[in-house]
Amino acid sequence: MQDREVAEKVTEPLFDVAEKLYTSVNMIDACAQEGKVSQEEADAYRTNVLSSLDELLQAIIGPIYEIHPELSPTCCCCGESEESEEGQQP
């Protein structure tokens, strides 16, 4: 996605979806702790949702960040992007 404005607009709803999926995983884990679903069901749900989410984000967000690295989220504790931190050596 070459247009930066479009890329930025596309990533926002994707992260909203990701947040909702993470919330659903936490809800299923809580249901498993309460005995409403089996631990096996919760594990399968978590694995499938997170795997699908990872695949989606890598397929869509990854290429956008390659073209527009400035859109990559910053590290919450230092203000630098996670990618720039990985590139630094101690």
N, CA and C atoms as an extended XYZ file, in Angstrom:
270
Properties=species:S:1:pos:R:3:atomname:S:1:resname:S:1:resid:I:1 pbc="F F F"
N         0.844       -1.158        0.000 N   MET     1
C         0.000        0.000        0.000 CA  MET     1
C         0.898        1.233        0.000 C   MET     1
N         1.011        1.837       -1.136 N   GLN     2
C         1.947        2.943       -1.311 CA  GLN     2
C         1.488        4.234       -0.641 C   GLN     2
N         0.202        4.513       -0.662 N   ASP     3
C        -0.306        5.755       -0.097 CA  ASP     3
C        -0.293        5.682        1.426 C   ASP     3
N         0.466        6.572        2.043 N   ARG     4
C         0.635        6.538        3.496 CA  ARG     4
C        -0.685        6.751        4.235 C   ARG     4
N        -1.488        7.688        3.755 N   GLU     5
C        -2.756        7.990        4.423 CA  GLU     5
C        -3.689        6.777        4.407 C   GLU     5
N        -3.756        6.110        3.273 N   VAL     6
C        -4.589        4.912        3.165 CA  VAL     6
C        -4.033        3.816        4.064 C   VAL     6
N        -2.725        3.634        4.055 N   ALA     7
C        -2.097        2.619        4.899 CA  ALA     7
C        -2.416        2.856        6.371 C   ALA     7
N        -2.354        4.105        6.785 N   GLU     8
C        -2.651        4.438        8.181 CA  GLU     8
C        -4.114        4.137        8.508 C   GLU     8
N        -5.004        4.477        7.590 N   LYS     9
C        -6.430        4.228        7.807 CA  LYS     9
C        -6.752        2.739        7.838 C   LYS     9
N        -6.028        1.956        7.084 N   VAL    10
C        -6.263        0.507        7.037 CA  VAL    10
C        -5.783       -0.172        8.314 C   VAL    10
N        -4.657        0.269        8.842 N   THR    11
C        -4.102       -0.408       10.021 CA  THR    11
C        -4.948       -0.186       11.270 C   THR    11
N        -5.571        0.956       11.377 N   GLU    12
C        -6.359        1.248       12.583 CA  GLU    12
C        -7.471        0.228       12.829 C   GLU    12
N        -8.342       -0.055       11.862 N   PRO    13
C        -9.380       -1.058       12.127 CA  PRO    13
C        -8.821       -2.467       12.317 C   PRO    13
N        -7.686       -2.764       11.690 N   LEU    14
C        -7.085       -4.079       11.897 CA  LEU    14
C        -6.657       -4.260       13.347 C   LEU    14
N        -6.107       -3.207       13.935 N   PHE    15
C        -5.717       -3.299       15.338 CA  PHE    15
C        -6.928       -3.338       16.260 C   PHE    15
N        -8.027       -2.709       15.843 N   ASP    16
C        -9.272       -2.816       16.612 CA  ASP    16
C        -9.763       -4.264       16.630 C   ASP    16
N        -9.704       -4.909       15.470 N   VAL    17
C       -10.100       -6.313       15.369 CA  VAL    17
C        -9.179       -7.178       16.225 C   VAL    17
N        -7.885       -6.919       16.160 N   ALA    18
C        -6.919       -7.692       16.950 CA  ALA    18
C        -7.226       -7.563       18.437 C   ALA    18
N        -7.535       -6.364       18.880 N   GLU    19
C        -7.854       -6.143       20.294 CA  GLU    19
C        -9.094       -6.942       20.702 C   GLU    19
N       -10.103       -6.963       19.848 N   LYS    20
C       -11.316       -7.722       20.156 CA  LYS    20
C       -11.036       -9.218       20.200 C   LYS    20
N       -10.192       -9.693       19.305 N   LEU    21
C        -9.850      -11.116       19.319 CA  LEU    21
C        -9.067      -11.488       20.573 C   LEU    21
N        -8.129      -10.619       20.988 N   TYR    22
C        -7.406      -10.876       22.240 CA  TYR    22
C        -8.369      -10.903       23.418 C   TYR    22
N        -9.346      -10.020       23.405 N   THR    23
C       -10.348       -9.995       24.465 CA  THR    23
C       -11.140      -11.295       24.487 C   THR    23
N       -11.471      -11.816       23.304 N   SER    24
C       -12.220      -13.070       23.250 CA  SER    24
C       -11.396      -14.236       23.784 C   SER    24
N       -10.098      -14.214       23.536 N   VAL    25
C        -9.222      -15.263       24.062 CA  VAL    25
C        -9.197      -15.196       25.589 C   VAL    25
N        -9.093      -13.992       26.140 N   ASN    26
C        -9.112      -13.841       27.602 CA  ASN    26
C       -10.439      -14.310       28.177 C   ASN    26
N       -11.546      -14.029       27.480 N   MET    27
C       -12.858      -14.459       27.942 CA  MET    27
C       -12.960      -15.986       27.956 C   MET    27
N       -12.459      -16.623       26.905 N   ILE    28
C       -12.488      -18.090       26.854 CA  ILE    28
C       -11.622      -18.680       27.966 C   ILE    28
N       -10.475      -18.079       28.228 N   ASP    29
C        -9.626      -18.559       29.323 CA  ASP    29
C       -10.345      -18.448       30.661 C   ASP    29
N       -11.062      -17.338       30.865 N   ALA    30
C       -11.829      -17.170       32.099 CA  ALA    30
C       -12.941      -18.211       32.186 C   ALA    30
N       -13.589      -18.496       31.064 N   CYS    31
C       -14.640      -19.520       31.045 CA  CYS    31
C       -14.070      -20.897       31.368 C   CYS    31
N       -12.862      -21.155       30.916 N   ALA    32
C       -12.221      -22.431       31.225 CA  ALA    32
C       -11.934      -22.527       32.720 C   ALA    32
N       -11.486      -21.440       33.318 N   GLN    33
C       -11.215      -21.436       34.754 CA  GLN    33
C       -12.494      -21.635       35.558 C   GLN    33
N       -13.619      -21.158       35.028 N   GLU    34
C       -14.906      -21.319       35.702 CA  GLU    34
C       -15.546      -22.674       35.393 C   GLU    34
N       -14.936      -23.450       34.519 N   GLY    35
C       -15.467      -24.761       34.160 CA  GLY    35
C       -16.581      -24.718       33.129 C   GLY    35
N       -16.773      -23.587       32.487 N   LYS    36
C       -17.830      -23.463       31.474 CA  LYS    36
C       -17.427      -24.085       30.147 C   LYS    36
N       -16.144      -24.119       29.863 N   VAL    37
C       -15.601      -24.831       28.706 CA  VAL    37
C       -14.399      -25.627       29.197 C   VAL    37
N       -14.076      -26.674       28.479 N   SER    38
C       -12.924      -27.484       28.891 CA  SER    38
C       -11.625      -26.732       28.579 C   SER    38
N       -10.579      -27.125       29.272 N   GLN    39
C        -9.278      -26.514       29.018 CA  GLN    39
C        -8.827      -26.824       27.590 C   GLN    39
N        -9.188      -28.007       27.103 N   GLU    40
C        -8.841      -28.373       25.730 CA  GLU    40
C        -9.526      -27.448       24.727 C   GLU    40
N       -10.811      -27.127       24.985 N   GLU    41
C       -11.526      -26.200       24.104 CA  GLU    41
C       -10.881      -24.815       24.138 C   GLU    41
N       -10.549      -24.365       25.327 N   ALA    42
C        -9.923      -23.052       25.470 CA  ALA    42
C        -8.568      -23.015       24.772 C   ALA    42
N        -7.789      -24.066       24.935 N   ASP    43
C        -6.476      -24.128       24.292 CA  ASP    43
C        -6.609      -24.117       22.769 C   ASP    43
N        -7.561      -24.887       22.251 N   ALA    44
C        -7.767      -24.948       20.800 CA  ALA    44
C        -8.235      -23.590       20.278 C   ALA    44
N        -9.132      -22.950       21.007 N   TYR    45
C        -9.622      -21.630       20.597 CA  TYR    45
C        -8.473      -20.637       20.571 C   TYR    45
N        -7.701      -20.598       21.644 N   ARG    46
C        -6.568      -19.673       21.738 CA  ARG    46
C        -5.587      -19.904       20.592 C   ARG    46
N        -5.226      -21.149       20.375 N   THR    47
C        -4.277      -21.484       19.318 CA  THR    47
C        -4.791      -21.056       17.946 C   THR    47
N        -6.040      -21.366       17.657 N   ASN    48
C        -6.599      -21.036       16.350 CA  ASN    48
C        -6.746      -19.533       16.141 C   ASN    48
N        -7.240      -18.842       17.149 N   VAL    49
C        -7.435      -17.395       17.013 CA  VAL    49
C        -6.097      -16.681       16.875 C   VAL    49
N        -5.158      -17.000       17.747 N   LEU    50
C        -3.877      -16.301       17.711 CA  LEU    50
C        -3.072      -16.640       16.458 C   LEU    50
N        -3.174      -17.868       16.011 N   SER    51
C        -2.489      -18.260       14.776 CA  SER    51
C        -3.076      -17.514       13.582 C   SER    51
N        -4.388      -17.462       13.511 N   SER    52
C        -5.051      -16.745       12.417 CA  SER    52
C        -4.736      -15.256       12.476 C   SER    52
N        -4.754      -14.698       13.660 N   LEU    53
C        -4.454      -13.278       13.822 CA  LEU    53
C        -3.012      -12.983       13.416 C   LEU    53
N        -2.098      -13.819       13.823 N   ASP    54
C        -0.699      -13.635       13.460 CA  ASP    54
C        -0.528      -13.679       11.944 C   ASP    54
N        -1.168      -14.639       11.324 N   GLU    55
C        -1.086      -14.762        9.864 CA  GLU    55
C        -1.665      -13.524        9.175 C   GLU    55
N        -2.807      -13.062        9.646 N   LEU    56
C        -3.444      -11.881        9.077 CA  LEU    56
C        -2.558      -10.649        9.231 C   LEU    56
N        -2.054      -10.443       10.413 N   LEU    57
C        -1.232       -9.255       10.652 CA  LEU    57
C         0.064       -9.297        9.855 C   LEU    57
N         0.681      -10.462        9.760 N   GLN    58
C         1.921      -10.563        8.985 CA  GLN    58
C         1.667      -10.346        7.501 C   GLN    58
N         0.545      -10.850        7.013 N   ALA    59
C         0.246      -10.722        5.587 CA  ALA    59
C        -0.146       -9.301        5.200 C   ALA    59
N        -0.764       -8.583        6.109 N   ILE    60
C        -1.253       -7.243        5.772 CA  ILE    60
C        -0.404       -6.149        6.409 C   ILE    60
N        -0.195       -6.240        7.701 N   ILE    61
C         0.530       -5.178        8.416 CA  ILE    61
C         2.019       -5.202        8.090 C   ILE    61
N         2.596       -6.373        8.004 N   GLY    62
C         4.034       -6.480        7.718 CA  GLY    62
C         4.442       -5.724        6.464 C   GLY    62
N         3.782       -5.990        5.334 N   PRO    63
C         4.141       -5.257        4.119 CA  PRO    63
C         3.913       -3.744        4.228 C   PRO    63
N         2.888       -3.338        4.951 N   ILE    64
C         2.647       -1.899        5.136 CA  ILE    64
C         3.795       -1.267        5.907 C   ILE    64
N         4.256       -1.933        6.958 N   TYR    65
C         5.354       -1.387        7.762 CA  TYR    65
C         6.675       -1.394        7.005 C   TYR    65
N         6.820       -2.304        6.051 N   GLU    66
C         8.026       -2.295        5.217 CA  GLU    66
C         8.065       -1.044        4.352 C   GLU    66
N         6.909       -0.658        3.836 N   ILE    67
C         6.821        0.538        2.995 CA  ILE    67
C         6.788        1.810        3.841 C   ILE    67
N         6.111        1.747        4.985 N   HIS    68
C         5.919        2.915        5.858 CA  HIS    68
C         6.384        2.582        7.280 C   HIS    68
N         7.681        2.442        7.524 N   PRO    69
C         8.158        2.061        8.855 CA  PRO    69
C         7.777        3.077        9.944 C   PRO    69
N         7.516        4.306        9.552 N   GLU    70
C         7.138        5.319       10.534 CA  GLU    70
C         5.766        5.045       11.147 C   GLU    70
N         4.971        4.179       10.536 N   LEU    71
C         3.667        3.811       11.084 CA  LEU    71
C         3.781        2.713       12.143 C   LEU    71
N         4.922        2.079       12.224 N   SER    72
C         5.136        1.007       13.202 CA  SER    72
C         5.000        1.564       14.610 C   SER    72
N         4.253        0.859       15.484 N   PRO    73
C         4.087        1.345       16.861 CA  PRO    73
C         5.426        1.493       17.568 C   PRO    73
N         5.478        2.428       18.498 N   THR    74
C         6.693        2.623       19.274 CA  THR    74
C         6.651        1.770       20.525 C   THR    74
N         7.808        1.485       21.034 N   CYS    75
C         7.937        0.739       22.280 CA  CYS    75
C         7.330        1.596       23.398 C   CYS    75
N         6.493        1.002       24.219 N   CYS    76
C         5.777        1.766       25.239 CA  CYS    76
C         6.690        2.314       26.332 C   CYS    76
N         7.849        1.748       26.520 N   CYS    77
C         8.693        2.170       27.643 CA  CYS    77
C         9.809        3.132       27.244 C   CYS    77
N        10.076        3.262       25.935 N   CYS    78
C        11.216        4.095       25.576 CA  CYS    78
C        10.946        5.051       24.424 C   CYS    78
N         9.791        4.922       23.794 N   GLY    79
C         9.472        5.812       22.692 CA  GLY    79
C        10.112        5.432       21.379 C   GLY    79
N        10.828        4.322       21.329 N   GLU    80
C        11.434        3.852       20.086 CA  GLU    80
C        10.635        2.686       19.559 C   GLU    80
N        10.690        2.476       18.250 N   SER    81
C         9.989        1.336       17.686 CA  SER    81
C        10.690        0.059       18.119 C   SER    81
N         9.904       -0.994       18.217 N   GLU    82
C        10.462       -2.285       18.612 CA  GLU    82
C        11.512       -2.738       17.612 C   GLU    82
N        11.282       -2.470       16.341 N   GLU    83
C        12.216       -2.888       15.303 CA  GLU    83
C        13.571       -2.212       15.491 C   GLU    83
N        13.570       -0.915       15.834 N   SER    84
C        14.838       -0.218       16.001 CA  SER    84
C        15.570       -0.733       17.227 C   SER    84
N        14.826       -1.167       18.238 N   GLU    85
C        15.467       -1.754       19.418 CA  GLU    85
C        16.154       -3.056       19.074 C   GLU    85
N        15.500       -3.873       18.234 N   GLU    86
C        16.076       -5.173       17.878 CA  GLU    86
C        17.371       -4.999       17.100 C   GLU    86
N        17.464       -3.928       16.342 N   GLY    87
C        18.647       -3.691       15.537 CA  GLY    87
C        19.839       -3.206       16.337 C   GLY    87
N        19.601       -2.736       17.559 N   GLN    88
C        20.689       -2.232       18.391 CA  GLN    88
C        21.337       -3.375       19.140 C   GLN    88
N        22.633       -3.288       19.306 N   GLN    89
C        23.364       -4.304       20.061 CA  GLN    89
C        23.747       -3.731       21.402 C   GLN    89
N        23.747       -4.562       22.461 N   PRO    90
C        24.081       -4.080       23.807 CA  PRO    90
C        25.506       -3.600       23.935 C   PRO    90
